[in-house]
Structure formats: C-alpha cells, structure tokens
C-alpha cells in the first residue's frame, strides 16, 4: 500500500518513518518548505533518539520521501493519515480543529476512489464523524473509509512505542477500513500486540481518557509528596510501595514540578471542555489542571525563597525541556518556573543538552551556558528541572567550588541526601 502522511511534525514524522520501516511506500507532506527541504537532506527536524538513522535508511531504500505537494502526494495514496496539530483553543480550552478541517478539505479534492482516511491527530469525540460528513459533502462522487487511529507516543522513546506498543487502537465504520488497518499493523502481530478495534467515538475517547488518567496520577503523587514533606515521609519509598499494587502500577508515580509537554496540558483541557460541552463535567480533571498550574508557580516560589536565604540574585537552571531525550519545550514546567524567577528580579543561567534553540524562541534575558558547571558559576542556587542523564552524575565537589555554600534544589529527586555529606552545599528535594 501507498501511504501519505499529512503533517510532518512530531507524530507525522515518527509514524511515517516507522511505517516505511515496516516496508510500506510512505510520503510525508508538510506545508512548510523549510521543513521538507531539511527532511529531504536526511536531517530530522525534531530530536528523537534513533530517528535520524531510521529516516536516512528508508530514504536510501526509496521507501520514504517528503513533499510540499499535497495534491500529487494524495491522489495515488491508498491510505491518507491526517497528523496535523490540534492545539488548545484560546478561551475555552477545546481542541482547535482548524488544521484538521483544512487538511481534510485539501485531501477530499485530491484523493482517489476507495481511499482510507485515518485521523492520527488527537481530536475530541465526534470529530471523525464530522470530518467524514465534511468530505462526503465535498466529494459525493467517491467512496472512502474513515478511521480513527490515535497515537500513544512518548517523546524520547517514540520509536520504541511505535514498534512495541502496549496496544494499537483503531476506530472503524466499515470492513475496508478494518482490513486496511490490520494490514498496516500486521508486522506487530508477530509480537502479539493487542489490536483494539472499536467505534470512531470510542477510539477518540480512549486517547483523551488515557492521557487524562496519566496526568491525574502525576498530580496525585505530587500532592502526596507535599504531605510527605510535612510529615517526615519519603515520597520515593511511598510511590514504590503503592506502585507494586498491580491495580495501580508504578509508572507516572514520580514526584516533580508538574506535567508539561505537547499532550497532557492540551489534552486535559480539551477533555474537561468536552465534558462541559456535553453536560458531563470531568471535575477530577478540572482540578488536576488547576493543581498542576499552581504547582509550577509554587516550585518557582520555593527557589525564590532559597535565593533569599542565600542572599543571591542568580539562579542556575538545569533542564528546560518538559522531559529528557527531546528538544520539546511546549508547556514545560521550566518555562513557568523561569518566568516566576525573572519576575522576582533573579538572573537565570541555564543549560539544556537539546532545548536551548527552542527555548530561545520563547525566553528572553537568559544567560545560556555550554555546561552545567558554567551555569553554576556565580549562582547561589542551582535547580534541576529536567532529569537529563547529563545531570545524574555531576561532580558535586566541583559544584561546591563554583557556588560556595550554595543550595541545590532537585525537583526530580535524582540524587540522595547522603551524597552531599562532606559537600559544602545544601540539598533540597521533593517529598523527602
């Protein structure tokens, strides 16, 4: 089958490259000529471990190509994926479907009879049905199948997630759509990956409900961490023990500065907005959103307090991406925390292994440093916001020399207090 992927952002690029790896003929389309030019040179436009090598290999073997010409890329495609952005809409938090609708209209005019249209983007319940009706109105002369195939890719491990997923969710309406998706994901059958075939509406709800639940777990453990600090508990030991319960599970039970990224913030807002729209309020998720935003501010205030105690006006920040192994800074806790620090009049010296270029687009007046040690020089407080491997084995004695009697605020609990014995640094962590 010939696949066309509309949208060469994070989801579209990773999915397109991985389908090419399966052996399919894939064309990734994007309206941005600069992105397509870089991709055609074999340069990945996002940082994702292993993506560059896989992309170059499939270009060389002529299974993968990139184009700005949507019409010609679509007209011979058997399967057309829509993988464009669905950002939060200003004002009400609902998903902005403008890009999906625009892409669907363009596809409708160019696609051949019998094509299968798959929405890969995260969309609110009812979107697939509305898009189907929209295309039917534009092209009443052809038959096509509508499919919902939400993605569950974690940035930093997206290729592994695509190749070895917990499950593949497919919402379909007809047999052609069902069998096409079975063929597409047939390479995963050998690994006995569950293929969940359901309705369009269920597939849409599964995506949002899954992300909302995970965001709720993050928020829950952060609140328990606050209680541990007040009572003398240790959040890591508490989380480890409750995570052993198979009904709960250990993932996403790591205390920190709050969740961020391209998915959880916008998806929880859209899920809550959908609940209000259908008069079925998702009050738990509404509260999760509020608590998470407040937490970022509180983390900034914690750092400000430490700076005042040290009588310093300079803070070193290690990590600005929302998680390690990505250059994605979207809604990263670091952005909110840095803003709070700057509003308090503090100078921020920052380092991130991959996020500096993206962060410079949204952060001003930051002193960017080439290493964690350069960031620490002259700072009275150093805070670890993103748990990059590069920060897990810092030379603590060297840090103590660079910031005498300084404070380390570890918002990811990657160190133990015992490691700071005989080190002239105060150490503060989360929930311990």
C-alpha positions in Angstrom: 0.0 0.0 0.0 1.0 3.6 -0.6 0.7 5.8 2.5 0.6 9.6 2.6 1.1 11.3 5.9 -0.3 14.8 6.1 1.8 16.7 8.6 5.5 16.1 9.3 5.6 17.3 12.8 6.4 15.0 15.8 3.6 12.5 15.3 3.6 12.5 11.5 7.3 12.2 11.1 7.8 9.4 13.6 4.8 7.5 12.3 5.8 7.9 8.7 9.3 6.8 9.2 8.2 3.8 11.2 5.6 2.7 8.6 8.4 3.0 6.0 10.5 0.7 8.3 7.6 -1.8 8.1 8.2 -1.8 4.3 5.4 0.5 3.1 5.8 3.3 0.5 5.4 6.5 2.5 5.3 10.1 1.5 5.3 12.7 4.3 3.7 16.1 3.4 4.1 19.4 5.1 3.2 22.9 4.1 6.5 24.3 5.4 9.1 24.2 2.6 12.0 24.6 5.1 10.9 21.5 7.0 10.6 19.5 3.7 14.0 20.7 2.5 15.7 19.6 5.6 14.0 16.2 5.6 14.9 15.6 2.0 18.5 16.1 3.0 18.1 13.5 5.7 18.0 15.9 8.6 15.4 15.2 11.2 13.6 18.3 12.3 13.0 17.1 15.8 15.3 15.4 18.3 14.2 11.8 18.9 16.7 9.1 19.7 17.2 6.7 16.7 15.0 8.7 14.3 17.8 10.1 12.1 19.3 6.7 11.3 16.0 5.1 10.6 14.9 8.0 8.4 18.1 8.1 6.3 18.0 4.3 5.8 14.4 4.4 4.5 15.2 7.3 2.2 18.1 5.4 0.8 16.0 2.4 0.2 13.4 4.6 -1.5 10.5 3.7 0.8 10.3 7.2 2.3 10.0 10.6 0.6 9.0 14.1 1.6 7.0 16.7 -0.3 5.1 20.0 -0.1 2.8 18.9 -2.9 -0.2 17.6 -1.1 -2.4 17.1 -4.2 0.1 14.9 -6.1 1.1 13.0 -2.9 -2.6 12.2 -2.1 -4.1 11.3 -5.5 -2.5 7.8 -5.7 -2.4 7.1 -2.0 -4.3 4.1 -0.6 -4.1 5.4 3.0 -4.0 9.0 3.9 -3.1 9.9 7.5 -4.0 13.3 9.0 -1.3 14.1 11.6 -1.6 17.9 12.0 -1.7 19.9 15.2 -4.7 20.3 17.4 -3.6 23.0 19.8 -5.8 24.3 22.6 -8.3 26.9 21.5 -8.0 30.2 23.3 -10.7 31.0 25.8 -12.4 27.6 26.4 -9.5 25.1 26.2 -11.2 23.0 23.5 -9.1 21.5 20.7 -8.6 23.8 17.7 -9.7 21.6 14.7 -8.9 24.3 12.1 -5.8 22.4 10.8 -7.6 19.1 10.6 -10.5 20.6 8.7 -8.2 22.4 6.3 -6.2 19.3 5.6 -9.4 17.2 5.2 -10.7 19.7 2.6 -7.5 19.5 0.6 -7.4 15.7 0.8 -11.0 15.5 -0.3 -10.3 17.3 -3.6 -7.3 15.2 -4.4 -8.0 11.6 -3.2 -8.9 8.7 -5.3 -12.0 6.5 -5.0 -11.7 3.8 -2.3 -9.1 5.7 -0.2 -8.9 5.2 3.5 -8.6 8.4 5.6 -7.1 8.0 9.0 -7.1 10.7 11.7 -3.9 10.2 13.7 -4.1 13.6 15.4 -5.7 13.8 18.9 -9.2 15.0 18.3 -12.3 15.4 20.5 -15.1 12.8 20.3 -17.3 13.2 17.3 -14.5 14.8 15.1 -14.1 11.7 12.8 -17.8 11.6 12.0 -17.9 15.4 11.3 -14.8 15.1 9.0 -16.4 12.2 7.2 -19.6 14.3 6.6 -17.5 17.2 5.5 -15.6 15.1 2.9 -18.8 13.5 1.7 -20.3 16.9 1.1 -17.2 17.9 -0.9 -16.9 14.6 -2.9 -20.3 12.9 -3.1 -19.0 11.1 -6.2 -16.5 8.8 -4.4 -16.4 6.1 -1.8 -13.9 6.2 1.1 -13.4 4.8 4.6 -13.0 6.9 7.8 -10.7 5.6 10.5 -9.6 6.9 13.9 -6.1 5.7 14.9 -4.9 7.8 17.9 -1.2 7.8 18.8 0.3 6.9 22.1 3.9 8.0 21.5 6.1 9.2 24.4 8.7 11.8 23.3 12.1 10.4 23.9 11.0 6.8 23.3 8.6 7.3 20.4 10.2 4.7 18.0 10.1 2.0 20.7 6.5 2.9 21.5 5.5 2.6 17.8 7.4 -0.6 17.3 6.4 -2.2 20.6 3.2 -0.6 21.7 1.0 -1.7 24.6 -1.9 -1.7 22.2 -3.0 -0.2 18.9 -6.4 1.5 19.0 -8.4 1.6 15.7 -11.9 3.1 15.3 -13.6 2.0 12.2 -17.0 2.1 10.5 -16.6 -0.5 7.7 -14.8 -3.7 6.6 -12.5 -1.9 4.2 -11.2 0.4 7.0 -10.8 -2.6 9.4 -8.9 -4.8 7.0 -6.7 -1.9 5.8 -5.6 -1.2 9.4 -5.0 -4.9 10.0 -2.6 -4.9 7.0 -0.8 -1.7 8.2 -0.2 -3.1 11.6 0.4 -6.7 10.6 4.1 -6.5 11.4 3.2 -6.1 15.1 1.2 -9.3 15.1 4.4 -11.3 15.5 4.9 -9.5 18.8 1.3 -10.3 19.8 0.5 -6.6 20.1 -3.2 -6.2 21.0 -5.2 -4.5 18.2 -8.2 -2.9 19.7 -10.9 -2.4 17.0 -13.8 -0.3 18.1 -16.0 2.6 17.0 -14.8 6.0 15.9 -16.2 7.6 19.1 -14.6 5.1 21.4 -11.2 5.5 19.8 -11.4 9.3 20.3 -12.4 8.9 23.9 -9.8 6.3 24.7 -7.0 8.7 23.7 -8.2 11.5 25.9 -9.2 9.4 28.8 -5.8 7.6 28.8 -3.9 10.9 28.9 -6.2 12.5 31.5 -5.7 9.5 33.8 -1.9 9.6 33.5 -2.0 13.3 34.2 -4.1 12.6 37.2 -1.5 10.0 38.5 1.2 12.6 38.2 -0.8 15.2 40.1 -1.8 12.7 42.8 1.8 11.7 43.6 2.9 15.4 43.6 0.2 16.1 46.3 1.3 13.1 48.3 4.9 14.4 48.0 3.7 17.6 49.7 2.2 15.6 52.5 5.5 13.6 52.9 7.4 16.9 53.3 5.1 17.9 56.1 5.1 14.6 57.9 8.6 13.3 57.5 7.8 10.8 54.8 9.8 9.8 51.7 7.8 10.0 48.5 10.0 7.6 46.6 9.5 4.8 49.1 5.8 5.5 49.3 5.4 5.6 45.5 7.5 2.4 45.1 5.3 0.5 47.5 1.9 1.7 46.2 3.2 1.1 42.6 3.7 -2.6 43.4 -0.1 -2.9 43.5 -0.9 -4.2 40.0 -4.2 -2.2 40.1 -2.1 1.0 40.4 1.2 0.3 38.7 4.5 2.1 39.1 4.5 4.3 36.0 3.9 8.1 36.4 4.3 7.9 40.1 7.4 10.2 40.2 7.1 13.4 42.1 8.3 16.6 40.3 7.4 20.1 39.3 4.3 19.2 37.4 3.5 17.8 34.0 4.0 19.6 30.7 4.7 18.8 27.0 2.6 18.7 23.9 0.0 16.3 25.1 -1.1 16.3 28.8 -1.8 20.0 29.2 -3.8 20.5 26.0 -5.5 17.1 26.2 -6.7 17.5 29.8 -8.1 21.0 28.9 -9.8 19.5 25.8 -11.2 16.6 27.9 -12.5 18.9 30.5 -14.0 21.2 27.9 -15.7 18.3 26.2 -17.3 17.2 29.5 -18.7 20.7 30.0 -20.0 20.7 26.4 -21.9 17.5 26.9 -23.1 18.4 30.4 -20.9 15.6 31.9 -18.3 17.6 33.8 -15.0 16.0 34.4 -14.4 17.5 37.8 -11.4 15.4 38.7 -9.6 16.6 35.5 -10.6 20.2 36.0 -9.0 20.0 39.4 -5.9 18.3 38.1 -5.4 21.2 35.6 -5.7 23.7 38.3 -3.3 21.9 40.7 -0.7 21.4 38.0 -0.6 25.1 37.1 -0.4 26.1 40.8 2.5 23.6 41.3 4.7 25.2 38.8 4.3 28.5 40.5 5.0 27.0 43.9 8.2 25.4 42.6 9.3 28.8 41.5 8.5 30.4 44.8 10.5 27.6 46.5 13.5 28.6 44.5 13.0 32.3 45.3 12.9 31.5 49.0 16.2 29.6 48.7 17.7 32.5 46.8 16.7 35.0 49.5 18.2 32.7 52.2 21.4 32.7 50.3 21.2 36.4 49.6 21.8 35.7 45.9 20.3 37.2 42.8 21.5 34.4 40.4 19.9 31.0 39.9 21.3 28.2 37.7 18.6 26.2 35.9 19.5 22.7 34.6 16.9 21.5 32.0 14.3 23.5 30.1 12.6 20.7 28.0 9.5 19.2 29.5 11.3 15.8 29.7 14.7 14.4 28.8 15.6 13.0 25.4 13.6 15.6 23.5 14.0 19.2 22.4 10.4 19.9 23.0 9.7 22.8 25.4 6.0 23.1 24.9 4.3 23.9 28.3 7.5 22.7 30.1 7.4 23.4 33.9 10.7 25.2 33.4 9.1 27.9 31.4 6.6 28.8 34.1 9.3 28.5 36.8 11.8 30.7 35.0 9.1 33.4 34.4 8.4 33.4 38.2 12.2 33.7 38.9 12.6 36.6 36.5 9.6 38.4 37.8 11.2 38.3 41.2 14.3 40.0 39.8 16.6 37.0 39.6 19.1 36.3 36.9 18.8 32.9 35.3 21.8 31.0 34.0 20.5 28.0 32.1 21.7 24.8 30.4 19.9 22.1 28.5 21.5 19.4 26.2 19.0 19.8 23.4 16.4 22.5 24.3 18.3 25.8 24.1 17.5 26.5 20.4 13.7 26.1 21.0 13.8 27.8 24.4 15.4 31.0 22.9 12.3 31.5 20.9 10.1 32.0 24.0 12.5 33.0 26.8 14.3 36.3 26.9 17.1 37.6 29.1 18.5 34.1 29.9 22.3 33.5 30.2 22.7 30.3 28.2 25.7 28.2 29.2 27.6 25.4 27.5 27.7 23.1 30.5 26.0 22.6 33.9 29.2 23.9 35.6 29.3 27.1 33.6 25.6 27.6 34.6 26.6 27.1 38.3 29.4 29.6 38.2 28.4 32.6 40.3 24.9 31.2 41.2 23.8 30.9 44.8 21.1 28.4 44.0 21.1 25.6 41.3 17.9 23.8 40.4 17.4 20.6 38.4 14.1 20.8 36.5 14.6 18.2 33.8 16.2 14.8 34.6 18.6 14.5 31.7 21.2 11.8 32.1 23.9 14.5 31.8 22.8 15.8 35.3 22.7 12.4 37.1 26.4 12.2 37.9 27.5 15.8 38.4 30.8 16.4 40.2 29.4 17.7 43.4 32.8 18.9 44.8 33.3 21.0 41.6 29.8 22.5 42.0 30.6 23.4 45.7 33.8 25.2 44.4 31.8 27.1 41.8 29.0 28.1 44.2 30.3 28.0 47.8 27.6 27.3 50.4 25.1 27.3 47.7 21.8 25.4 47.5 20.8 22.5 45.2 17.1 22.2 44.6 16.5 18.8 42.9 12.9 18.9 41.5 13.3 15.4 40.1 14.9 13.6 43.0 17.8 12.2 41.0 20.2 12.5 44.0 20.2 11.2 47.5 20.8 13.5 50.5 23.6 11.1 51.6 25.6 12.0 48.5 26.0 15.6 49.9 27.7 14.6 53.1 31.0 16.5 53.4 30.0 18.7 50.5 29.6 22.4 51.1 26.2 22.5 49.5 22.6 22.4 51.0 20.5 19.8 49.2 16.7 20.1 48.9 14.5 17.5 47.1 10.8 16.9 46.6 8.7 14.9 49.1 11.7 13.7 51.1 
